Amino acid sequence: MIRLSMVAVPPRDAYLAAIAQIGVENLVHYDMSHDRRKFDGFPALVARAKRFGLRVPVVEAGPPIDRIVMDKEGAAAQIEDWIALLPALAREGVEVVCYNFMPQLTADAMVVRTDFAATTRGGARTSAFRLADVTADTVPHREQAIRVERLWENLERFLRAVLPAAEAAGIRLAMHPDDPPMSPLCGLNRVMSSVEAFDRLLAISPSPANAMTLCAGCFTQLGVDVPGLVARFGSRIAFAHLRNIQGTPTDFVESFPDVGNLDMVALIRAFARHGVHAYARPDHSPLLATDTAAEEGYGFQGHLFTLGYVRGIMAAC
């Protein structure tokens, strides 16, 4: 069964206390920045979380990976940063590092949305994507597109170098899908945009350290049978993002977990039925009226609602 976890953006003490109060023991360290020093304060965060009875078993995301993805000068140094950091994270209790292989062109690694003032049930503000609205200004950049096969070569080079360190540290590297899962987008190719791409990723190495993040939102954007993916990928799922969308792959709005294309009940039942043990957290929740100013999709109240809804499903299962 999934092991519930939460992010706290920002990780203020009141949020950590609330996470413990609702019976969740796992805090996810969330920092998508491209600063190689972003883990300097990680031991202090782990110690602070421990005071609230929380562990920090999952990190999103790892060290910078932008040079690795695009095979630029500095890629080898970034790989060495990954190899050096994994043992240090393991000593602090980290078991899973969620990462992605999108071109790292924005603060959130090129997650693309075209509307941040969309609304869903009750007028809750949320984000949306409409392919027809994508322009050169959606993600402005001067990068040159590189071949899909070269991106795969870059990914395989990264994994073959880093997986031995991950195995030795007891850490699973959990690949997150492209968001939205389409390629090319904004003039650049991406490689983790299909179910078959994950088959190919996991075939690179059978190591348990070579794992995946089942992002319910991204795979729902593909229009596939998301609960069926639990049987398909099974124990290779190390982490899950629990969220929902309404619409089509090219025109969708991020919604509450109980309203949308995905049958969240069927997904949670699939995790229980197939005995998959993975950490899972709410993700990209609409902002409730009681939420204070927050990073888009990371209002704490909305995440609490999702977690309560999922916990109810788990009890029924």
Secondary structure, DSSP 4 states (H G I P E B T S, - for coil): --EEEEE-SS--HHHHHHHHHTT--EEEEE-----TTTTTTHHHHHHHHHHTT-EEEEEES-S--HHHHHT-TTHHHHHHHHHHHHHHHHHTT--EEEE--S---STTTT---SEEEEEEGGGEEEEEEEGGG--TTTS---PPP--HHHHHHHHHHHHHHHHHHHHHHT-EEEEPPPSS--SSBTTB--S--SHHHHHHHHHH---TTEEEEEEHHHHHHTTS-HHHHHHHHGGGEEEEEE-EEEEETTEEEEE-TTSSSS-HHHHHHHHHHTT---EEEE-SBPBPTT--S-STTB-HHHHHHHHHHHHHHHHH-
